Amino acid sequence: VSGFITVFIGLVLFMVLLSFKFPMYPSDIQEVIAPPFSPLAMGFFPPMYLLAQSFVFSMAAALWTVVGLAVSAYIPIQFVALATPVIASYILEELTTFLPSWLNLYYLTRSADVIQQGPMISFAYFTFIFCLCSIIAGFIFHYQVRRRVHNEVV
């Protein structure tokens, strides 16, 4: 949760500060914004597009934080905990390029239109996939920490 909140608030603050200097959207918005969230940019509240993109990217960052936590439970070295989210992101995104697009973490992290079902269903799908992967990594972390607490691991 803290990884998600940190990235999301950071992205939103960056967009707000940048909006004082530059326009939030270009004048020819239809050529720039791609699905699945493009209807949000054309709708009643265009910043919803930026919020949806930021939310999905923050969910991905939270996933990599939990993966780093799980790996650091197996390798209790400080530098492993710091470097694992970046390395795991790269490795797992590259490994999932061989899977169908709806399971490709590279496309999911960048909010690509992998299921062609509109913005709300795509948003729910992205959230579900990242939450599911985070829960799996959390269970791996829990398993290893429980073993360490009960002195089953040397």
C-alpha positions in Angstrom: 0.0 0.0 0.0 2.8 2.4 0.9 4.5 1.8 -2.5 1.3 2.5 -4.3 0.5 5.7 -2.3 4.1 7.0 -2.7 4.1 6.6 -6.5 0.5 7.8 -7.0 0.8 10.9 -4.9 4.2 11.7 -6.5 2.8 11.4 -10.0 -0.3 13.5 -9.2 1.8 16.2 -7.6 4.2 16.2 -10.6 1.2 16.6 -13.0 -0.3 19.4 -10.9 3.0 21.3 -10.7 3.7 20.8 -14.4 0.2 22.0 -15.3 1.1 25.5 -14.1 3.8 25.7 -16.8 2.4 23.6 -19.6 -1.1 22.7 -20.7 -2.3 19.4 -19.5 -3.5 18.3 -22.9 -2.3 19.2 -26.4 -4.7 20.9 -28.8 -5.0 17.9 -31.0 -5.8 15.4 -28.3 -7.3 12.6 -30.4 -4.0 11.8 -32.2 -2.0 11.6 -29.0 -4.0 9.4 -26.6 -4.4 5.7 -27.3 -7.0 3.3 -25.9 -8.1 1.9 -23.4 -8.4 5.2 -21.5 -8.9 7.6 -24.4 -12.6 7.9 -23.8 -11.8 9.3 -20.4 -9.7 12.1 -22.0 -12.5 13.0 -24.4 -15.2 12.9 -21.7 -16.6 15.2 -19.1 -13.5 15.3 -16.8 -10.3 14.9 -18.9 -7.9 14.7 -16.0 -9.5 11.3 -15.2 -7.3 9.9 -18.0 -4.2 11.0 -16.2 -5.5 9.7 -12.9 -6.3 6.3 -14.4 -2.8 6.0 -16.1 -1.2 7.1 -12.8 -3.2 4.6 -10.8 -2.3 1.7 -13.1 1.4 2.6 -13.1 1.3 3.0 -9.3 -0.3 -0.5 -9.0 2.6 -1.9 -11.0 5.1 -0.1 -8.8 3.4 -1.6 -5.7 3.7 -5.0 -7.3 7.4 -4.6 -7.8 7.8 -3.3 -4.2 6.1 -6.5 -2.9 8.3 -8.7 -5.2 11.4 -6.9 -3.8 10.1 -7.6 -0.3 9.6 -11.3 -1.1 13.0 -11.7 -2.6 14.7 -9.9 0.3 13.1 -12.4 2.7 15.1 -15.1 0.9 18.3 -13.1 0.5 18.5 -10.8 3.6 21.0 -8.4 2.1 20.2 -4.7 2.1 21.3 -4.1 -1.5 19.1 -7.0 -2.7 16.0 -5.3 -1.2 16.9 -2.0 -2.9 17.8 -3.4 -6.3 15.2 -6.2 -6.7 12.2 -4.1 -7.7 14.0 -2.7 -10.7 15.6 -6.0 -11.7 12.5 -8.0 -11.1 10.5 -5.5 -13.2 12.8 -5.8 -16.1 13.2 -9.6 -15.9 9.5 -10.4 -15.4 8.3 -8.0 -18.1 10.8 -9.6 -20.5 9.7 -13.1 -19.6 6.0 -12.3 -20.1 6.6 -11.1 -23.6 6.1 -14.7 -24.7 2.6 -14.9 -23.1 -0.6 -13.6 -24.7 -0.9 -9.8 -24.6 -3.5 -9.9 -21.8 -0.9 -11.5 -19.5 2.1 -9.5 -20.7 3.3 -7.4 -17.8 5.0 -4.9 -20.1 1.7 -4.1 -21.8 -0.2 -4.1 -18.5 2.2 -1.7 -16.8 1.9 0.7 -19.6 -1.9 0.4 -19.7 -2.1 -1.0 -23.2 -5.4 -2.0 -24.7 -5.0 -5.7 -24.1 -8.6 -6.8 -23.7 -10.4 -4.2 -25.9 -13.3 -3.8 -23.6 -13.4 -0.1 -22.8 -11.8 2.0 -20.1 -13.7 0.8 -17.0 -13.4 -2.9 -17.7 -9.7 -2.5 -18.6 -9.1 -0.5 -15.4 -10.7 -3.2 -13.4 -8.7 -5.9 -15.2 -5.4 -4.0 -14.6 -6.3 -3.6 -11.0 -7.2 -7.3 -10.6 -4.0 -8.6 -12.3 -1.7 -6.3 -10.2 -3.5 -7.1 -7.0 -3.4 -10.8 -7.7 0.3 -10.8 -8.5 0.9 -8.7 -5.3 -1.0 -11.1 -3.2 1.0 -14.1 -4.6 4.2 -12.3 -3.9 2.9 -11.4 -0.4 2.2 -15.0 0.3 5.7 -16.0 -0.7 7.0 -13.3 1.6 4.8 -14.5 4.5 5.8 -18.1 4.0 9.5 -17.3 4.2 9.2 -14.9 7.1 7.2 -17.5 9.0 9.9 -20.0 8.4 12.6 -17.6 9.7 10.6 -16.7 12.8 10.2 -20.4 13.7 13.9 -21.0 13.0 13.3 -23.4 10.1 15.8 -21.5 8.0 19.5 -21.1 8.8 
